[in-house]
Amino acid sequence: MSLFPHVRFLISVASVEQFPNEPGNEVAFAGRSNSGKSSAINAIVQRNALARTSKTPGRTKLLNFFELAPGQRIIDLPGYGYAQASPVERAQWTRLIEVLPERENLVGLFLIIDIRRGITAQDEQLVEWAAAAGWQVHLLLTKSDKLNQRERAAALKTAQARLAEGMTAQIFSAHDRTGVNEAQGRLLAMLSNKES
């Protein structure tokens, strides 16, 4: 049985004025283009095509809001680190993302990282940005099926060592469903605004 039987798409936001104003808590999902963010969202909410996956990186160009249950939402942020966006598009994204810390509803960040790449300087900037906003932070080290057990354990240890106290990380694979239950539990705890 699904933990999120009523999940639904709410709105794609292109301007600050379009942000939903309903009460409740929100968790943002962010990551480099091609990190497996859309696949991770779909695996966690148990829907095959809620977040659109693509072989072309950088297809998420707006902030997409999804409702998991009344008062519980996730936000799919545009992937970063991909060059095929116009300066106008990048300026639009930047403006939307810069105002997110002002949203009282937003309580957490799931940062999606390809386990084979590790944490980049851009990822670290995003972690610092989220920490400054007072959000809980959880790292999903995706595509773990591409590594052996020893490599996965080493990557997780390295990631955890680079996180501030209170931040969490886990290995994850949408392909073989490694870590899906753990990620679901972390997401629900964040949406309940409970510390891990």
HELIX and SHEET records of a PDB file:
HELIX    1   1 VAL A   16  GLN A   18  5                                   3    
HELIX    2   2 LYS A   37  VAL A   45  1                                   9    
HELIX    3   3 PRO A   87  GLU A   98  1                                  12    
HELIX    4   4 LEU A  100  GLU A  102  5                                   3    
HELIX    5   5 ALA A  121  ALA A  132  1                                  12    
HELIX    6   6 SER A  144  LYS A  146  5                                   3    
HELIX    7   7 GLN A  149  ALA A  161  1                                  13    
HELIX    8   8 VAL A  180  LEU A  191  1                                  12    
SHEET    1   A 7 ARG A   8  VAL A  13  0                                        
SHEET    2   A 7 LEU A  63  ALA A  69 -1                                        
SHEET    3   A 7 GLN A  72  ASP A  76 -1                                        
SHEET    4   A 7 ASN A  25  GLY A  31  1                                        
SHEET    5   A 7 LEU A 106  ASP A 114  1                                        
SHEET    6   A 7 GLN A 136  THR A 142  1                                        
SHEET    7   A 7 THR A 168  ILE A 171  1                                        
END                                                                             
